[in-house]
Structure formats: structure tokens, C-alpha cells
Amino acid sequence: METKGGFYITQIKQLQDRIFERLLLENGVEISGGQGRILFVLWKTDHLTISAISEKTSLAKNTVSVVIDGMVNKGIVERNVNPKNRRQTIVSLTEYAKSLQTKYEAVSQQMNALFYEGFSEEEQKQFEQYLARILETLSENLHRNR
């Protein structure tokens, strides 16, 4: 049996990224998808290390570092040395980043509505359960093979 799930997931991700970035721009939020993923994590828990952000976003540490550099240059986040461990850098939100949260969340709601257009509540729930199983399997595999 030929399976196409992974192919569909990749295509959906690419289209979702493009549409999401367009919606962000239309709503006056000038950030990239990678920056949005990092902000989403920091809005939940501010003052995190690069390693913690990497873990929570599933982005590689070097990718997080590069994206954070761009965000620092745009005044979205700031880097500070951890006073408890001088080898660590803590990434924190600026007031500007905090001001973007409401608009970003509104765009996220638009995206969710688009994702599930035409789905019943039961179909949406079932679909998310399947996605959670795939995510769990992939996460376990990644951690098992480190």
C-alpha cells in the first residue's frame, strides 16, 4: 500500500507557512514563521535559554541562534547573560514583542479556522488525536536515536 501522509504533511506545512506569513503581514505583524514560533514559546514562558527554546520549538539550536540574532536586531527580543550561570544566555521579550501577541493570536485563530473549514467537531478532534500520535512516535524516535 502506497502511503502519502508524510508527503501531504510536508505540502500542508509549506502552504500553511506561506499563508500564515501573508496573514501576519496583512495584520501589520512583520515577523517570519521561525520568529513566530520562538515568540509563541516566549509568550508562554519568558526568559529562556537557546537550548530551552530549541527544545520547545523543535528547531535546531543553531537555527534558533540565527533567528534570535535577527530578532535582536529588530528589537523583538534581547539577549542577556544568565547571572546564575555566566556561560548561558537568556532570551527575553521586549515591550515591542509583547505588543505583537494579541495580533499574532488573532492571525493564529484565522489560520485555525482555515485549517478546519468543512470539518465537523468530531472530525477535528479525531484528526488531532492522529496527529498527536504521529508527533509522539517521531519524538520518541528522535530521543531514542540520540
C-alpha positions as CSV (number, residue, x, y, z in Angstrom):
1,M,0.0,0.0,0.0
2,E,1.4,3.4,-1.0
3,T,1.1,6.0,1.8
4,K,1.1,9.7,1.2
5,G,0.7,11.0,4.7
6,G,4.2,12.4,5.0
7,F,4.0,14.0,1.6
8,Y,0.7,15.6,2.5
9,I,2.1,16.9,5.8
10,T,5.1,18.4,4.0
11,Q,2.9,20.2,1.5
12,I,0.4,21.4,4.1
13,K,3.3,22.8,6.2
14,Q,4.7,24.7,3.2
15,L,1.3,26.1,2.3
16,Q,0.5,26.9,5.9
17,D,3.7,28.8,6.3
18,R,3.1,30.9,3.2
19,I,-0.5,31.7,4.1
20,F,0.3,32.4,7.7
21,E,3.1,34.9,6.8
22,R,0.8,36.6,4.4
23,L,-1.9,36.9,7.1
24,L,0.7,38.3,9.5
25,L,1.8,41.0,7.0
26,E,-1.9,41.9,6.3
27,N,-2.4,42.4,10.0
28,G,0.7,44.5,10.5
29,V,2.9,41.9,12.1
30,E,6.2,41.8,10.4
31,I,7.8,38.6,11.6
32,S,8.8,35.4,9.9
33,G,7.4,31.9,10.7
34,G,10.5,31.0,12.6
35,Q,10.4,34.2,14.6
36,G,6.7,33.5,15.3
37,R,7.5,30.0,16.7
38,I,10.0,31.5,19.0
39,L,7.7,34.3,20.1
40,F,4.9,31.8,20.7
41,V,7.2,29.9,23.2
42,L,8.4,33.1,24.9
43,W,4.9,34.4,25.3
44,K,4.1,31.3,27.3
45,T,7.4,31.4,29.3
46,D,9.6,34.5,29.0
47,H,13.4,34.4,29.8
48,L,14.5,31.1,28.3
49,T,17.9,29.8,27.1
50,I,18.6,29.0,23.5
51,S,18.5,25.3,24.4
52,A,15.1,25.6,26.0
53,I,13.7,27.5,23.0
54,S,15.2,24.8,20.7
55,E,13.6,22.0,22.6
56,K,10.2,23.7,22.8
57,T,10.1,24.8,19.1
58,S,11.7,21.6,17.6
59,L,14.2,23.9,15.8
60,A,17.9,23.2,15.8
61,K,20.0,25.2,18.3
62,N,22.0,26.8,15.5
63,T,18.8,27.8,13.7
64,V,17.4,29.3,16.9
65,S,20.6,31.3,17.4
66,V,20.5,32.7,13.9
67,V,16.8,33.6,14.2
68,I,17.3,35.2,17.6
69,D,20.1,37.3,16.1
70,G,17.7,38.7,13.6
71,M,15.1,39.3,16.3
72,V,17.6,41.1,18.5
73,N,18.5,43.4,15.5
74,K,14.7,44.2,15.0
75,G,14.2,44.9,18.7
76,I,11.9,41.9,19.2
77,V,13.9,40.1,21.9
78,E,17.0,40.8,23.9
79,R,19.9,38.6,25.0
80,N,21.3,38.8,28.5
81,V,23.9,36.7,30.3
82,N,22.4,34.5,33.0
83,P,23.6,35.9,36.3
84,K,23.4,32.4,37.8
85,N,25.4,30.8,35.1
86,R,27.6,33.2,33.1
87,R,28.0,30.6,30.2
88,Q,24.3,30.8,29.5
89,T,22.4,33.4,27.5
90,I,18.8,34.2,28.4
91,V,16.5,35.4,25.7
92,S,13.7,37.8,26.8
93,L,10.8,39.6,25.2
94,T,10.9,43.3,24.6
95,E,7.9,45.5,25.1
96,Y,7.5,45.6,21.3
97,A,7.3,41.8,21.2
98,K,4.7,41.8,24.0
99,S,2.6,44.3,22.0
100,L,2.5,41.9,19.0
101,Q,0.9,39.0,20.9
102,T,-2.7,40.0,20.5
103,K,-2.4,40.5,16.7
104,Y,-0.4,37.2,16.4
105,E,-3.1,35.3,18.3
106,A,-5.8,36.7,16.1
107,V,-3.9,35.6,13.0
108,S,-3.5,32.1,14.6
109,Q,-7.2,31.9,15.1
110,Q,-7.8,32.8,11.4
111,M,-5.4,30.1,10.4
112,N,-7.1,27.5,12.7
113,A,-10.4,28.4,11.1
114,L,-9.0,27.9,7.7
115,F,-7.4,24.6,8.7
116,Y,-10.6,23.1,9.9
117,E,-13.0,24.6,7.3
118,G,-15.6,22.0,6.4
119,F,-14.6,19.7,9.3
120,S,-17.1,18.6,12.0
121,E,-16.1,19.0,15.6
122,E,-15.7,15.2,15.8
123,E,-13.5,15.0,12.7
124,Q,-11.3,17.8,14.1
125,K,-10.9,16.0,17.4
126,Q,-10.1,12.7,15.7
127,F,-7.6,14.3,13.3
128,E,-5.8,16.0,16.2
129,Q,-5.6,12.7,18.0
130,Y,-4.0,11.1,15.0
131,L,-1.5,14.0,14.7
132,A,-0.7,13.7,18.4
133,R,0.1,10.0,17.9
134,I,2.4,10.8,15.0
135,L,4.2,13.5,16.9
136,E,4.7,11.2,19.9
137,T,6.1,8.5,17.7
138,L,8.5,10.8,16.0
139,S,9.6,12.5,19.2
140,E,10.3,9.1,20.8
141,N,12.3,8.0,17.8
142,L,14.4,11.2,17.9
143,H,15.2,10.9,21.6
144,R,15.9,7.1,21.3
145,N,18.4,7.6,18.5
146,R,20.5,10.4,20.0
